Amino acid sequence: MSDQTKSSFDLELYIYKLLEDEPFFAALSRRINKSKSTAVPTAGVRVNKNTGRFEMVYNPAFFEKLSHVERRGVLKHEFYHLVFEHVTGRLPPEGMTKMWNVATDLAINSFLVGELPEGGCIPQQAPFENYPLEQTAEWYFNKLKNDENFQPKDGEGEGQGQGSGSPADGEGSSGGGLPDTLDDHSGWGDEIDQATREIAEQRLKEDLKDVVDEINGSGRGWGSVGARTRKQIQDFITPKVDWRKVLRYFIKTSQRANKRSTVRRLNRRFPYIHAGRKVTRRAKIAISIDQSGSVSDDMLALFFSELSSLAKYAEFTVIPFDTEVAEDKIFLWKQGKKQVWERVSCGGTCFNAPTKWVNEQDFDAHLILTDMEAPKPVASKVQRAWVTTPQYAERPYFHTNERIIVVEP
């Protein structure tokens, strides 16, 4: 400990040189405060409860012993924890555990093979030889839970320690033989109150947006940051629109008014001379459900679940189709009624079939739940919208100016 206390190593003096070939990480580093601390054996990122910002803490004695490449690798490792929302946003139902710590490091270190000091948890290296590279933390977490090599032994818990791997911090050999993580993960998850967490996340999102703008404006490129990670960063900084609200808005704006005279209502312009008018609003919505095999059961179940909550606003006619409309399977979903989804066919896809069927009926709007994997159909006589998943919305088979509602769990 005396060596750690005496070390005069200042990471800030080396940042420019370390990240000169990494424009993205260099730009992000300038926005993250770094402070020395002998309370952590190596390094870590966390939310500063006083400032409501993310910060990096590092042990100067640890960094002083590393090579140039290893110092850069550790820096990138810590910044990846922020980019992938490991500190505040993504926790399994079990909460913060050593297994989750290891899973997050496996996800990050997939991108840092050959750049880290000894002791990092790296896929395809012992004891994770059978773990593929570049999976999410959730994927690694599930694999670890089912890996007999890492199951807790009799009388041994999984271990809740969140530190860098010192046996004194509770990690040691607990967790069924899981190795210790290279860096410190204390100050994550529930250790941060909700308000501080939200403030820190919003500030990080603003910082990342500034970083992306800086990178795109400079023309220097992203360095070692791959396309998939760039997309994840872009998704994180892009304002999210609640698809349920969009769907609800589409249905409500499709309502039309029915007016009829009634002596029970006072006529505002000619009271007691003419009968009043009673206005009722209803919406007749056609819901075409793509029954092709590429539309998953999960997608169907999710959509039907949301329609159940929207049935109080409108009357739905559910129209199963593949290359043709299954007319014998069409049913009316009346207001306020609960309905269980079912798959009634499993063929190809033709959007002309439901569109022509709806055009011949009396509807106010038309929603098509689909993977959009078919040619563009004929024009619709009523407003039409497409309901699909992010995967299919990103690369649709055809382009349309009609509304596309992206359904996410």
N, C-alpha and C positions, 0 to 999 in steps of 0.2 A: 504493500500500500504506500510505502514511503516513496517508491519510484513514481507511482501515479501522482502523488502530491507534488513532487519536485518537477515533473515534466513541464516544459515551457512551450510545447508544441501548440501552434495556433493554426487551426484548420483554415481559417479565413484567408491566411496568407498564401495558401496553396490552391484555393478554389479555381482561380482563373486557369492555371496551368493544368489542373486535373481535368477540367471540363472544356478545354479549348476545342475538342473535336465533338462535343455534345451540346449543340446549340439549345436544344429543348431543356436539358437538365441544368445548363448554365443559367438560362433565363429563370427557371423555377427556383434555383438555388438563391438567386439574388432576393427573392421574395420570402424566403424562409429563414427566420432567425436561428442562429446556431450558438450554443453555449457549452462551455466546458463543464464537466461534472465527474467527480470521482465516485459518485453514487451508483453509476452504471459501469459494468466491466468493459463494455465495448461502445455501442452507440444505439440510439433509438429515436423514434419520432413520437410525439404526443401532442395533446392540446394543453396549452398553458391556461390554467383556470383563471388567472388574473387578467390576461389580455384577450382571451377568447380567440387565440390564433394558434395554428400549428407551429411547432418548433422542433428543432433537432438538437438533441443533447449527445455529447460524445466524450469519451475518456481520452484525454490527450496522450497518455502513455500507450494506449492501445493503438492509436493512429500512428504514433511515432515509429512503431516497429514494422509498419506495413510498407510494402513496395508501392510505387506510383500506381500501378494497375490495380492493386488491392484497395488502395484508398479510394480510387474512382469507383470501383465496384461496390464498396460499402455505401458510398454516397448515393449511387444510383439505386441500390437496394432500398435505402430509407425513403427516397423520393417515390419509388414505385409503390411503397405502402400507402402513400398519400393518394397517388393517382388511382390506385385500385380500391380506394375507400375502405381499407382494412381497419383503420384506427377507430372510426366512428360509425360507419354505415352498414357494414356487412358482418353480421354475427349469426352463427347457427342457433337453433332453438335452445341448445344446451348452454348457450352463453360462452363466456371466455374460458377456454381450457388449453392445456398444453397441446392437445391434438390439433386444435384450430390454429394455434401459433405455428406449428410445424407445417400445416396445410398452406397457410399464407406464404411462408418462406419458400415452399416448393413451387408455388405458382410464380413467384418473383424470380427465383434463382434459375428457372428455366431459361431466362433471358441473359443470365450472367455467368454461364459456364466458362471457367477459365479466368474469371475476373475477381474471385473472392478468396479471402484467406481460408486456411484450413478450419473446418468446423461447421461449414454451411450445409444446410439440408438441400441437396441437389438431386433432381430426378436422374435416373440411370447411373447414379453413383451410390455406393454402399452407404446405408442399408436400403436404398430405394432403387436397386438395379432394375426392377420390373415396372417402374413408374415412368410413363411417357412424359415427354417434354410439353410445355406450353398448354397446360390445362388450367382451369380456374381453381381458386382456393376451395370452392364448394366441391368440385370434382375430387380433388385430393383428399378432402376431409371425409367424404363418403368412402373412398378407397381405403383410407387408414382405418376407419371404423370396421371395415370388413376384412382387414388384413390380420390373419392369425398371428403374425409375427409381432404385432403391436397391441395385442389384447392385454388388459391388466391381469396380472397373476393373482392367484387366490390370496385374499386378504389385502389386496393392494388397489387403491383407488387410481383414477386416471391422473390426478394431480391438477391443481388449479393454478399453479404458479405461472406468472406472466413475465418473469425476468428473462435475462439473456441466456441462462443455462447454468448458472452456479448452483450446485447442490443445495446451498444454503437458502436459496430462494424458493424452495419447494418443488423444483422440477426434478433434479437429480435423475434417478432411474425410474421414477414413477411414470405412469402412462404406458405400461406394458412394454417397456424397453425402448420407447421413443427417444431419440437423441435430443440434446439441447439445441435450441435455436442460437444462431450466431449473435443476433442483436437483442436488444431489450424491448419487450412489448408491454411494459407497465404503463398505466395511464390510458389504457384502451377501454372501449366498451362502456359498461355501466359505471365505471369509476368517474365518468364525466356526466354532469347533470344535463338534462335534455336541452335546456335553453342555451347553455354554453356550447354544446355539441352542434346545434343548429347554426349558431353564429359562426363557429369555426368552419363548418362546411360551406356556408354561403361565402365567406371570405376566401376560402380556398377556390371555390368555383370562379369567383371574380379574378383571382390571381391567375388561374389556369387560362381563363379567357384572354387575359392580357398577354400571357405567354404565347398562346396560339396565334394571336394577332401579330405579335412581335416576330415569331418564326415565319409566318406566311409573308409578312412584309419585308423581311430581310433577305429572303431567297437563299438562306444558308442551309435549309433542309432541317430534318429532325434528328440527324445523327443515327444512333443505333435503335431508335424507337420504331418498331415495326408497324405495318399498316393496321393490324387488328387493334393494337394498343392505341394508335392514333384515333381510330374510330371510337373506341371506348372513351377516350378523353373528350372527343367531340360530343358524344351522347351525354356525358356528365355535365358539360357546360351549356348544352342546349336546353332552353326552358321546356318543361314537360307539359303536355296538354292531357288532361284526364279524358280518356276515350269515352268513359261512361257519360260525362257531361256533354261531349260532342254528340253522342248517340241520343241522349235525352233531348238536346236542343233540336236535332234534326226531326225527331218525332213531334215535339211540341209545335214547331213552326210548320208542320204539315197539317195541323188541325184547321178545319174550315168551320164556318158558323152556319148553324141551322136557325132560321128565324121564323117565328109564327106569332100570330096575333093572339092576345089573351086579355080578357077583361079583368083578370086578377092583377095585372100590372099597370101602373099608372103611366099614361102617355105623357112624357115630359114636355112636349111642345103643345099638345092640345089636351090637357087634363080634363077628364070627365066628358070629353066630346068624342074622341076616338079611343079605340082599344090600344093598350100598350103592346110592346113586342117582347117576347121572351126569346133569349138567345142561348142556345146550347152549343157547345163546341165538342167535336169529335174528330178523330183521325182514323181513317181506314188505311192501314199500312200493310203492304205486301212484303212478306219476309221469305225470300227465296234461299233455300239451304242447299248448297253444293254438296252432293252426296258422293263425289268422286273419292277414290281411295286415298288421295294425297291430302285431303282435309282430315285432320286428326280428330280423334274422339275428344281429346282435351279441349280443342278449339270449339267443338260443338257444345260441349258441356259448359264452358265458360260463357259462351254467347247466350245460351238458353237461361243460364243463371241470371244474367243481367236483364234479359227480356222479362223475366218474372217480376222484377222490381219495377219495370216500365209498363207493365200491363194495366196499371191504374190510369195511365194517360191515354191509352189507345186500344183499338181493337185490331189484332193481328190476324192475317191470313197466312199460314205457314205453308210454303210451296216447296216440297222436296223435288230436286231435279238432278239429272246427270246430263246425258245427251238429249233427254226428253223430260217433260214434266210428269211426275208420277201423280196423275190426277186423282186416282183412287186413294192417295195418301194425304191429300190436301185437307187441312182442318182449320177451323176458326178458333182462335185463342181469344176468348172474351175477356173483357176488362175485369181485373181482380182475380182471375183464375190462375192457379198454379199449374205448371205443365212440365212433364218429364221428357227430356229429349230422347230420341232413338234414331238409329241409322236404318233407313228403309231400302237403300240400294247402294251400289258401289261400282258405278261405271265410269265413263269418261266425263268430259265437261263441254257443254255448249250453252253459252249465255243467251243466244237468240231464243231458245226454248222458253225460259221463264219470262224474258222481256216481252215476247209476242203474246204470251198468255196474259200478262198483267195489262198490256196495252188494250186488250179486248174487254177488260173488266172496268169497274168503277172504283179506282183507288186514288188516294191522295199522294202517296209516296211509295217508293220501292227500295228495299234494302236487300243486298245480295251478299250472303256470307259465303266466302270462297277463298281459294288460294290464288285466284286470278291467273291460273295457268290454262288459258284458252284465248282464242282470237276475240277482238273487240266486237261487241254485239251491235245490233241495230239500235237506232235512237229510241229513247223512252219517252212516252207521252206525259209522264209525271216525273217529279224530281227523283233522281236515283242516286244511291250512295253504295259504296262498296265497303264491306267489313272484312278485314283480313289481319294477318299477323305481321310483326315487323319484318320478318324474313321475306315474306312475299311482297310486302309494300315497297321494300327496297329495290327489288328487281321484278316488277310486274311484266307479264307477257305482252301487255299493250299499255299505251299511255292514254290518259283521259283527263279532262278538265273537271270531271265530277268529283264530289267529295270522296276521299278514301279515309275510313275510320280504322285506325290501327289498334287492334285489341291486344292488350298485354295483361298477364296475370296480376 
